């Protein structure tokens, strides 16, 4: 699971916007991005029948500041 959902910077984070784009869910128009430090992105490869799916998640981030529920503001 992506740690971004509980991060204070989820609304402006450049890395999170990249992850959204990989999930084909880029519905944000934020122009001012926060660039986090030392992020580790994990990509899981899943196969179902003949289809291959990539699941992108941020596993670690040195800029993470916990703020549970911050992702709700994205809905």
PDB file of N, CA, C and O in Angstrom:
ATOM      1  N   UNK A   1       0.841  -1.178   0.000  1.00  0.00           N
ATOM      2  CA  UNK A   1       0.000   0.000   0.000  1.00  0.00           C
ATOM      3  C   UNK A   1       0.887   1.242   0.000  1.00  0.00           C
ATOM      4  O   UNK A   1       1.923   1.286   0.663  1.00  0.00           O
ATOM      5  N   UNK A   2       0.469   2.222  -0.737  1.00  0.00           N
ATOM      6  CA  UNK A   2       1.210   3.474  -0.843  1.00  0.00           C
ATOM      7  C   UNK A   2       1.102   4.270   0.459  1.00  0.00           C
ATOM      8  O   UNK A   2      -0.001   4.508   0.952  1.00  0.00           O
ATOM      9  N   UNK A   3       2.240   4.678   1.013  1.00  0.00           N
ATOM     10  CA  UNK A   3       2.227   5.432   2.271  1.00  0.00           C
ATOM     11  C   UNK A   3       1.690   6.840   2.082  1.00  0.00           C
ATOM     12  O   UNK A   3       1.400   7.526   3.063  1.00  0.00           O
ATOM     13  N   UNK A   4       1.554   7.279   0.849  1.00  0.00           N
ATOM     14  CA  UNK A   4       1.147   8.655   0.548  1.00  0.00           C
ATOM     15  C   UNK A   4      -0.229   9.018   1.096  1.00  0.00           C
ATOM     16  O   UNK A   4      -0.493  10.187   1.377  1.00  0.00           O
ATOM     17  N   UNK A   5      -1.103   8.034   1.250  1.00  0.00           N
ATOM     18  CA  UNK A   5      -2.465   8.361   1.657  1.00  0.00           C
ATOM     19  C   UNK A   5      -2.528   9.020   3.029  1.00  0.00           C
ATOM     20  O   UNK A   5      -3.503   9.702   3.343  1.00  0.00           O
ATOM     21  N   UNK A   6      -1.514   8.825   3.836  1.00  0.00           N
ATOM     22  CA  UNK A   6      -1.481   9.444   5.158  1.00  0.00           C
ATOM     23  C   UNK A   6      -0.406  10.520   5.275  1.00  0.00           C
ATOM     24  O   UNK A   6       0.060  10.812   6.376  1.00  0.00           O
ATOM     25  N   UNK A   7      -0.011  11.109   4.153  1.00  0.00           N
ATOM     26  CA  UNK A   7       1.033  12.132   4.178  1.00  0.00           C
ATOM     27  C   UNK A   7       0.433  13.529   4.003  1.00  0.00           C
ATOM     28  O   UNK A   7      -0.503  13.738   3.232  1.00  0.00           O
ATOM     29  N   UNK A   8       0.993  14.450   4.730  1.00  0.00           N
ATOM     30  CA  UNK A   8       0.570  15.853   4.681  1.00  0.00           C
ATOM     31  C   UNK A   8       0.696  16.446   3.273  1.00  0.00           C
ATOM     32  O   UNK A   8      -0.068  17.343   2.914  1.00  0.00           O
ATOM     33  N   UNK A   9       1.637  15.964   2.485  1.00  0.00           N
ATOM     34  CA  UNK A   9       1.940  16.560   1.184  1.00  0.00           C
ATOM     35  C   UNK A   9       1.229  15.892  -0.002  1.00  0.00           C
ATOM     36  O   UNK A   9       1.534  16.217  -1.149  1.00  0.00           O
ATOM     37  N   UNK A  10       0.312  14.989   0.240  1.00  0.00           N
ATOM     38  CA  UNK A  10      -0.299  14.225  -0.850  1.00  0.00           C
ATOM     39  C   UNK A  10      -0.899  15.110  -1.941  1.00  0.00           C
ATOM     40  O   UNK A  10      -0.860  14.739  -3.115  1.00  0.00           O
ATOM     41  N   UNK A  11      -1.447  16.254  -1.589  1.00  0.00           N
ATOM     42  CA  UNK A  11      -2.106  17.129  -2.566  1.00  0.00           C
ATOM     43  C   UNK A  11      -1.139  17.842  -3.501  1.00  0.00           C
ATOM     44  O   UNK A  11      -1.534  18.268  -4.586  1.00  0.00           O
ATOM     45  N   UNK A  12       0.117  17.978  -3.100  1.00  0.00           N
ATOM     46  CA  UNK A  12       1.070  18.748  -3.906  1.00  0.00           C
ATOM     47  C   UNK A  12       2.337  17.963  -4.264  1.00  0.00           C
ATOM     48  O   UNK A  12       3.245  18.512  -4.888  1.00  0.00           O
ATOM     49  N   UNK A  13       2.406  16.708  -3.883  1.00  0.00           N
ATOM     50  CA  UNK A  13       3.623  15.906  -4.061  1.00  0.00           C
ATOM     51  C   UNK A  13       3.820  15.464  -5.513  1.00  0.00           C
ATOM     52  O   UNK A  13       2.939  14.847  -6.111  1.00  0.00           O
ATOM     53  N   UNK A  14       4.960  15.780  -6.054  1.00  0.00           N
ATOM     54  CA  UNK A  14       5.283  15.421  -7.437  1.00  0.00           C
ATOM     55  C   UNK A  14       5.368  13.901  -7.620  1.00  0.00           C
ATOM     56  O   UNK A  14       4.932  13.379  -8.646  1.00  0.00           O
ATOM     57  N   UNK A  15       5.910  13.207  -6.662  1.00  0.00           N
ATOM     58  CA  UNK A  15       6.017  11.752  -6.760  1.00  0.00           C
ATOM     59  C   UNK A  15       4.635  11.108  -6.723  1.00  0.00           C
ATOM     60  O   UNK A  15       4.363  10.178  -7.483  1.00  0.00           O
ATOM     61  N   UNK A  16       3.765  11.597  -5.847  1.00  0.00           N
ATOM     62  CA  UNK A  16       2.415  11.038  -5.795  1.00  0.00           C
ATOM     63  C   UNK A  16       1.668  11.291  -7.103  1.00  0.00           C
ATOM     64  O   UNK A  16       0.920  10.428  -7.562  1.00  0.00           O
ATOM     65  N   UNK A  17       1.860  12.449  -7.701  1.00  0.00           N
ATOM     66  CA  UNK A  17       1.223  12.754  -8.993  1.00  0.00           C
ATOM     67  C   UNK A  17       1.726  11.781 -10.058  1.00  0.00           C
ATOM     68  O   UNK A  17       0.961  11.356 -10.924  1.00  0.00           O
ATOM     69  N   UNK A  18       3.013  11.428  -9.994  1.00  0.00           N
ATOM     70  CA  UNK A  18       3.568  10.438 -10.913  1.00  0.00           C
ATOM     71  C   UNK A  18       2.887   9.078 -10.712  1.00  0.00           C
ATOM     72  O   UNK A  18       2.520   8.413 -11.681  1.00  0.00           O
ATOM     73  N   UNK A  19       2.724   8.672  -9.454  1.00  0.00           N
ATOM     74  CA  UNK A  19       2.077   7.394  -9.144  1.00  0.00           C
ATOM     75  C   UNK A  19       0.634   7.403  -9.662  1.00  0.00           C
ATOM     76  O   UNK A  19       0.181   6.416 -10.242  1.00  0.00           O
ATOM     77  N   UNK A  20      -0.082   8.498  -9.458  1.00  0.00           N
ATOM     78  CA  UNK A  20      -1.445   8.605  -9.984  1.00  0.00           C
ATOM     79  C   UNK A  20      -1.459   8.432 -11.500  1.00  0.00           C
ATOM     80  O   UNK A  20      -2.322   7.746 -12.048  1.00  0.00           O
ATOM     81  N   UNK A  21      -0.510   9.050 -12.161  1.00  0.00           N
ATOM     82  CA  UNK A  21      -0.438   8.960 -13.616  1.00  0.00           C
ATOM     83  C   UNK A  21      -0.222   7.509 -14.044  1.00  0.00           C
ATOM     84  O   UNK A  21      -0.811   7.064 -15.028  1.00  0.00           O
ATOM     85  N   UNK A  22       0.608   6.774 -13.324  1.00  0.00           N
ATOM     86  CA  UNK A  22       0.858   5.371 -13.645  1.00  0.00           C
ATOM     87  C   UNK A  22      -0.405   4.535 -13.477  1.00  0.00           C
ATOM     88  O   UNK A  22      -0.593   3.535 -14.170  1.00  0.00           O
ATOM     89  N   UNK A  23      -1.265   4.946 -12.558  1.00  0.00           N
ATOM     90  CA  UNK A  23      -2.533   4.259 -12.328  1.00  0.00           C
ATOM     91  C   UNK A  23      -3.635   4.808 -13.235  1.00  0.00           C
ATOM     92  O   UNK A  23      -4.807   4.471 -13.068  1.00  0.00           O
ATOM     93  N   UNK A  24      -3.256   5.655 -14.194  1.00  0.00           N
ATOM     94  CA  UNK A  24      -4.213   6.290 -15.104  1.00  0.00           C
ATOM     95  C   UNK A  24      -5.299   7.044 -14.347  1.00  0.00           C
ATOM     96  O   UNK A  24      -6.468   7.025 -14.733  1.00  0.00           O
ATOM     97  N   UNK A  25      -4.903   7.702 -13.271  1.00  0.00           N
ATOM     98  CA  UNK A  25      -5.849   8.440 -12.448  1.00  0.00           C
ATOM     99  C   UNK A  25      -5.289   9.836 -12.171  1.00  0.00           C
ATOM    100  O   UNK A  25      -5.213  10.261 -11.018  1.00  0.00           O
ATOM    101  N   UNK A  26      -4.910  10.526 -13.200  1.00  0.00           N
ATOM    102  CA  UNK A  26      -4.302  11.847 -13.040  1.00  0.00           C
ATOM    103  C   UNK A  26      -5.361  12.922 -13.250  1.00  0.00           C
ATOM    104  O   UNK A  26      -5.490  13.475 -14.342  1.00  0.00           O
ATOM    105  N   UNK A  27      -6.117  13.214 -12.196  1.00  0.00           N
ATOM    106  CA  UNK A  27      -7.188  14.193 -12.310  1.00  0.00           C
ATOM    107  C   UNK A  27      -6.888  15.459 -11.520  1.00  0.00           C
ATOM    108  O   UNK A  27      -7.802  16.130 -11.041  1.00  0.00           O
ATOM    109  N   UNK A  28      -5.623  15.780 -11.388  1.00  0.00           N
ATOM    110  CA  UNK A  28      -5.218  16.949 -10.623  1.00  0.00           C
ATOM    111  C   UNK A  28      -4.609  17.995 -11.544  1.00  0.00           C
ATOM    112  O   UNK A  28      -3.969  17.674 -12.545  1.00  0.00           O
ATOM    113  N   UNK A  29      -4.823  19.240 -11.184  1.00  0.00           N
ATOM    114  CA  UNK A  29      -4.260  20.318 -12.002  1.00  0.00           C
ATOM    115  C   UNK A  29      -3.294  21.184 -11.195  1.00  0.00           C
ATOM    116  O   UNK A  29      -3.041  22.332 -11.559  1.00  0.00           O
ATOM    117  N   UNK A  30      -2.760  20.650 -10.119  1.00  0.00           N
ATOM    118  CA  UNK A  30      -1.833  21.394  -9.278  1.00  0.00           C
ATOM    119  C   UNK A  30      -0.594  21.797 -10.070  1.00  0.00           C
ATOM    120  O   UNK A  30       0.025  20.962 -10.729  1.00  0.00           O
ATOM    121  N   UNK A  31      -0.241  23.054 -10.007  1.00  0.00           N
ATOM    122  CA  UNK A  31       0.927  23.564 -10.725  1.00  0.00           C
ATOM    123  C   UNK A  31       2.161  23.645  -9.819  1.00  0.00           C
ATOM    124  O   UNK A  31       3.283  23.484 -10.299  1.00  0.00           O
ATOM    125  N   UNK A  32       1.973  23.889  -8.540  1.00  0.00           N
ATOM    126  CA  UNK A  32       3.089  24.004  -7.599  1.00  0.00           C
ATOM    127  C   UNK A  32       3.300  22.660  -6.910  1.00  0.00           C
ATOM    128  O   UNK A  32       2.496  22.235  -6.080  1.00  0.00           O
ATOM    129  N   UNK A  33       4.385  22.009  -7.269  1.00  0.00           N
ATOM    130  CA  UNK A  33       4.648  20.693  -6.720  1.00  0.00           C
ATOM    131  C   UNK A  33       5.698  20.740  -5.627  1.00  0.00           C
ATOM    132  O   UNK A  33       6.631  21.542  -5.659  1.00  0.00           O
ATOM    133  N   UNK A  34       5.514  19.853  -4.657  1.00  0.00           N
ATOM    134  CA  UNK A  34       6.494  19.600  -3.617  1.00  0.00           C
ATOM    135  C   UNK A  34       7.324  18.420  -4.107  1.00  0.00           C
ATOM    136  O   UNK A  34       6.765  17.392  -4.487  1.00  0.00           O
ATOM    137  N   UNK A  35       8.630  18.550  -4.104  1.00  0.00           N
ATOM    138  CA  UNK A  35       9.507  17.468  -4.554  1.00  0.00           C
ATOM    139  C   UNK A  35      10.092  16.779  -3.324  1.00  0.00           C
ATOM    140  O   UNK A  35      10.946  17.344  -2.641  1.00  0.00           O
ATOM    141  N   UNK A  36       9.632  15.554  -3.039  1.00  0.00           N
ATOM    142  CA  UNK A  36      10.094  14.846  -1.841  1.00  0.00           C
ATOM    143  C   UNK A  36      11.522  14.336  -1.980  1.00  0.00           C
ATOM    144  O   UNK A  36      12.075  14.251  -3.077  1.00  0.00           O
ATOM    145  N   UNK A  37      12.092  14.005  -0.839  1.00  0.00           N
ATOM    146  CA  UNK A  37      13.473  13.533  -0.772  1.00  0.00           C
ATOM    147  C   UNK A  37      13.491  12.019  -0.570  1.00  0.00           C
ATOM    148  O   UNK A  37      12.728  11.480   0.231  1.00  0.00           O
ATOM    149  N   UNK A  38      14.355  11.356  -1.294  1.00  0.00           N
ATOM    150  CA  UNK A  38      14.639   9.924  -1.117  1.00  0.00           C
ATOM    151  C   UNK A  38      13.393   9.050  -1.077  1.00  0.00           C
ATOM    152  O   UNK A  38      13.106   8.413  -0.064  1.00  0.00           O
ATOM    153  N   UNK A  39      12.664   9.022  -2.170  1.00  0.00           N
ATOM    154  CA  UNK A  39      11.506   8.136  -2.238  1.00  0.00           C
ATOM    155  C   UNK A  39      11.917   6.793  -2.840  1.00  0.00           C
ATOM    156  O   UNK A  39      12.791   6.718  -3.704  1.00  0.00           O
ATOM    157  N   UNK A  40      11.273   5.756  -2.366  1.00  0.00           N
ATOM    158  CA  UNK A  40      11.461   4.425  -2.924  1.00  0.00           C
ATOM    159  C   UNK A  40      10.112   3.981  -3.456  1.00  0.00           C
ATOM    160  O   UNK A  40       9.138   3.880  -2.711  1.00  0.00           O
ATOM    161  N   UNK A  41      10.068   3.718  -4.757  1.00  0.00           N
ATOM    162  CA  UNK A  41       8.845   3.282  -5.418  1.00  0.00           C
ATOM    163  C   UNK A  41       8.963   1.795  -5.724  1.00  0.00           C
ATOM    164  O   UNK A  41       9.967   1.331  -6.264  1.00  0.00           O
ATOM    165  N   UNK A  42       7.922   1.067  -5.371  1.00  0.00           N
ATOM    166  CA  UNK A  42       7.856  -0.369  -5.623  1.00  0.00           C
ATOM    167  C   UNK A  42       6.849  -0.600  -6.742  1.00  0.00           C
ATOM    168  O   UNK A  42       5.752  -0.040  -6.721  1.00  0.00           O
ATOM    169  N   UNK A  43       7.218  -1.419  -7.713  1.00  0.00           N
ATOM    170  CA  UNK A  43       6.299  -1.773  -8.788  1.00  0.00           C
ATOM    171  C   UNK A  43       6.075  -3.282  -8.732  1.00  0.00           C
ATOM    172  O   UNK A  43       7.002  -4.070  -8.914  1.00  0.00           O
ATOM    173  N   UNK A  44       4.830  -3.664  -8.478  1.00  0.00           N
ATOM    174  CA  UNK A  44       4.459  -5.075  -8.463  1.00  0.00           C
ATOM    175  C   UNK A  44       3.872  -5.432  -9.817  1.00  0.00           C
ATOM    176  O   UNK A  44       3.050  -4.695 -10.362  1.00  0.00           O
ATOM    177  N   UNK A  45       4.294  -6.551 -10.348  1.00  0.00           N
ATOM    178  CA  UNK A  45       3.802  -7.026 -11.631  1.00  0.00           C
ATOM    179  C   UNK A  45       2.833  -8.167 -11.372  1.00  0.00           C
ATOM    180  O   UNK A  45       3.186  -9.189 -10.783  1.00  0.00           O
ATOM    181  N   UNK A  46       1.598  -7.966 -11.828  1.00  0.00           N
ATOM    182  CA  UNK A  46       0.554  -8.966 -11.633  1.00  0.00           C
ATOM    183  C   UNK A  46       0.051  -9.441 -12.987  1.00  0.00           C
ATOM    184  O   UNK A  46      -0.090  -8.653 -13.922  1.00  0.00           O
ATOM    185  N   UNK A  47      -0.216 -10.731 -13.081  1.00  0.00           N
ATOM    186  CA  UNK A  47      -0.713 -11.298 -14.325  1.00  0.00           C
ATOM    187  C   UNK A  47      -2.064 -11.946 -14.054  1.00  0.00           C
ATOM    188  O   UNK A  47      -2.218 -12.726 -13.114  1.00  0.00           O
ATOM    189  N   UNK A  48      -3.035 -11.612 -14.888  1.00  0.00           N
ATOM    190  CA  UNK A  48      -4.355 -12.217 -14.802  1.00  0.00           C
ATOM    191  C   UNK A  48      -4.736 -12.644 -16.216  1.00  0.00           C
ATOM    192  O   UNK A  48      -4.912 -11.806 -17.101  1.00  0.00           O
ATOM    193  N   UNK A  49      -4.860 -13.942 -16.417  1.00  0.00           N
ATOM    194  CA  UNK A  49      -5.072 -14.507 -17.762  1.00  0.00           C
ATOM    195  C   UNK A  49      -3.917 -14.057 -18.650  1.00  0.00           C
ATOM    196  O   UNK A  49      -2.766 -14.370 -18.349  1.00  0.00           O
ATOM    197  N   UNK A  50      -4.182 -13.350 -19.710  1.00  0.00           N
ATOM    198  CA  UNK A  50      -3.111 -12.892 -20.595  1.00  0.00           C
ATOM    199  C   UNK A  50      -2.764 -11.425 -20.378  1.00  0.00           C
ATOM    200  O   UNK A  50      -1.957 -10.865 -21.121  1.00  0.00           O
ATOM    201  N   UNK A  51      -3.354 -10.803 -19.384  1.00  0.00           N
ATOM    202  CA  UNK A  51      -3.112  -9.381 -19.110  1.00  0.00           C
ATOM    203  C   UNK A  51      -2.089  -9.207 -17.998  1.00  0.00           C
ATOM    204  O   UNK A  51      -2.073  -9.957 -17.023  1.00  0.00           O
ATOM    205  N   UNK A  52      -1.245  -8.214 -18.164  1.00  0.00           N
ATOM    206  CA  UNK A  52      -0.250  -7.877 -17.145  1.00  0.00           C
ATOM    207  C   UNK A  52      -0.598  -6.507 -16.576  1.00  0.00           C
ATOM    208  O   UNK A  52      -0.821  -5.554 -17.322  1.00  0.00           O
ATOM    209  N   UNK A  53      -0.643  -6.418 -15.259  1.00  0.00           N
ATOM    210  CA  UNK A  53      -0.971  -5.181 -14.564  1.00  0.00           C
ATOM    211  C   UNK A  53       0.203  -4.759 -13.694  1.00  0.00           C
ATOM    212  O   UNK A  53       0.826  -5.588 -13.030  1.00  0.00           O
ATOM    213  N   UNK A  54       0.498  -3.475 -13.701  1.00  0.00           N
ATOM    214  CA  UNK A  54       1.551  -2.931 -12.845  1.00  0.00           C
ATOM    215  C   UNK A  54       0.894  -2.150 -11.713  1.00  0.00           C
ATOM    216  O   UNK A  54       0.011  -1.324 -11.945  1.00  0.00           O
ATOM    217  N   UNK A  55       1.331  -2.420 -10.497  1.00  0.00           N
ATOM    218  CA  UNK A  55       0.811  -1.724  -9.328  1.00  0.00           C
ATOM    219  C   UNK A  55       1.954  -0.912  -8.723  1.00  0.00           C
ATOM    220  O   UNK A  55       2.928  -1.476  -8.225  1.00  0.00           O
ATOM    221  N   UNK A  56       1.830   0.405  -8.767  1.00  0.00           N
ATOM    222  CA  UNK A  56       2.869   1.327  -8.327  1.00  0.00           C
ATOM    223  C   UNK A  56       2.560   1.823  -6.919  1.00  0.00           C
ATOM    224  O   UNK A  56       1.437   2.251  -6.653  1.00  0.00           O
ATOM    225  N   UNK A  57       3.528   1.776  -6.019  1.00  0.00           N
ATOM    226  CA  UNK A  57       3.361   2.260  -4.656  1.00  0.00           C
ATOM    227  C   UNK A  57       4.640   2.930  -4.158  1.00  0.00           C
ATOM    228  O   UNK A  57       5.746   2.511  -4.498  1.00  0.00           O
ATOM    229  N   UNK A  58       4.475   3.967  -3.354  1.00  0.00           N
ATOM    230  CA  UNK A  58       5.619   4.568  -2.667  1.00  0.00           C
ATOM    231  C   UNK A  58       5.787   3.795  -1.372  1.00  0.00           C
ATOM    232  O   UNK A  58       4.880   3.755  -0.541  1.00  0.00           O
ATOM    233  N   UNK A  59       6.932   3.190  -1.205  1.00  0.00           N
ATOM    234  CA  UNK A  59       7.208   2.357  -0.028  1.00  0.00           C
ATOM    235  C   UNK A  59       7.891   3.158   1.080  1.00  0.00           C
ATOM    236  O   UNK A  59       7.594   2.970   2.259  1.00  0.00           O
ATOM    237  N   UNK A  60       8.810   4.055   0.695  1.00  0.00           N
ATOM    238  CA  UNK A  60       9.524   4.890   1.665  1.00  0.00           C
ATOM    239  C   UNK A  60       9.709   6.289   1.102  1.00  0.00           C
ATOM    240  O   UNK A  60       9.829   6.480  -0.108  1.00  0.00           O
ATOM    241  N   UNK A  61       9.731   7.266   2.008  1.00  0.00           N
ATOM    242  CA  UNK A  61       9.924   8.656   1.597  1.00  0.00           C
ATOM    243  C   UNK A  61      10.455   9.443   2.800  1.00  0.00           C
ATOM    244  O   UNK A  61       9.830   9.466   3.860  1.00  0.00           O
ATOM    245  N   UNK A  62      11.595  10.076   2.628  1.00  0.00           N
ATOM    246  CA  UNK A  62      12.196  10.842   3.727  1.00  0.00           C
ATOM    247  C   UNK A  62      11.421  12.119   4.037  1.00  0.00           C
ATOM    248  O   UNK A  62      11.596  12.705   5.105  1.00  0.00           O
ATOM    249  N   UNK A  63      10.575  12.550   3.120  1.00  0.00           N
ATOM    250  CA  UNK A  63       9.785  13.768   3.340  1.00  0.00           C
ATOM    251  C   UNK A  63       8.413  13.482   3.944  1.00  0.00           C
ATOM    252  O   UNK A  63       7.635  14.408   4.180  1.00  0.00           O
ATOM    253  N   UNK A  64       8.111  12.218   4.195  1.00  0.00           N
ATOM    254  CA  UNK A  64       6.802  11.835   4.732  1.00  0.00           C
ATOM    255  C   UNK A  64       6.529  12.527   6.062  1.00  0.00           C
ATOM    256  O   UNK A  64       7.336  12.462   6.989  1.00  0.00           O
ATOM    257  N   UNK A  65       5.374  13.192   6.140  1.00  0.00           N
ATOM    258  CA  UNK A  65       4.906  13.800   7.386  1.00  0.00           C
ATOM    259  C   UNK A  65       3.500  13.255   7.618  1.00  0.00           C
ATOM    260  O   UNK A  65       2.578  13.550   6.858  1.00  0.00           O
ATOM    261  N   UNK A  66       3.346  12.459   8.673  1.00  0.00           N
ATOM    262  CA  UNK A  66       2.072  11.781   8.896  1.00  0.00           C
ATOM    263  C   UNK A  66       0.940  12.750   9.195  1.00  0.00           C
ATOM    264  O   UNK A  66       1.030  13.607  10.074  1.00  0.00           O
ATOM    265  N   UNK A  67      -0.126  12.579   8.430  1.00  0.00           N
ATOM    266  CA  UNK A  67      -1.368  13.325   8.648  1.00  0.00           C
ATOM    267  C   UNK A  67      -2.490  12.411   8.167  1.00  0.00           C
ATOM    268  O   UNK A  67      -2.966  12.534   7.038  1.00  0.00           O
ATOM    269  N   UNK A  68      -2.910  11.483   9.047  1.00  0.00           N
ATOM    270  CA  UNK A  68      -3.914  10.489   8.661  1.00  0.00           C
ATOM    271  C   UNK A  68      -5.163  11.125   8.066  1.00  0.00           C
ATOM    272  O   UNK A  68      -5.657  12.144   8.548  1.00  0.00           O
ATOM    273  N   UNK A  69      -5.659  10.493   7.004  1.00  0.00           N
ATOM    274  CA  UNK A  69      -6.891  10.959   6.369  1.00  0.00           C
ATOM    275  C   UNK A  69      -6.730  12.092   5.376  1.00  0.00           C
ATOM    276  O   UNK A  69      -7.723  12.571   4.830  1.00  0.00           O
ATOM    277  N   UNK A  70      -5.509  12.535   5.127  1.00  0.00           N
ATOM    278  CA  UNK A  70      -5.280  13.652   4.204  1.00  0.00           C
ATOM    279  C   UNK A  70      -5.776  13.329   2.790  1.00  0.00           C
ATOM    280  O   UNK A  70      -6.187  14.228   2.057  1.00  0.00           O
ATOM    281  N   UNK A  71      -5.737  12.071   2.415  1.00  0.00           N
ATOM    282  CA  UNK A  71      -6.172  11.644   1.081  1.00  0.00           C
ATOM    283  C   UNK A  71      -7.655  11.914   0.836  1.00  0.00           C
ATOM    284  O   UNK A  71      -8.072  12.028  -0.317  1.00  0.00           O
ATOM    285  N   UNK A  72      -8.456  12.016   1.888  1.00  0.00           N
ATOM    286  CA  UNK A  72      -9.896  12.242   1.740  1.00  0.00           C
ATOM    287  C   UNK A  72     -10.152  13.550   0.989  1.00  0.00           C
ATOM    288  O   UNK A  72     -11.145  13.672   0.272  1.00  0.00           O
ATOM    289  N   UNK A  73      -9.272  14.509   1.149  1.00  0.00           N
ATOM    290  CA  UNK A  73      -9.458  15.794   0.463  1.00  0.00           C
ATOM    291  C   UNK A  73      -9.313  15.660  -1.052  1.00  0.00           C
ATOM    292  O   UNK A  73      -9.675  16.577  -1.790  1.00  0.00           O
ATOM    293  N   UNK A  74      -8.786  14.526  -1.522  1.00  0.00           N
ATOM    294  CA  UNK A  74      -8.628  14.307  -2.968  1.00  0.00           C
ATOM    295  C   UNK A  74      -9.905  13.808  -3.624  1.00  0.00           C
ATOM    296  O   UNK A  74     -10.019  13.817  -4.849  1.00  0.00           O
ATOM    297  N   UNK A  75     -10.867  13.373  -2.814  1.00  0.00           N
ATOM    298  CA  UNK A  75     -12.103  12.815  -3.380  1.00  0.00           C
ATOM    299  C   UNK A  75     -13.003  13.868  -3.948  1.00  0.00           C
ATOM    300  O   UNK A  75     -14.078  13.552  -4.458  1.00  0.00           O
TER     301      UNK A  75
END
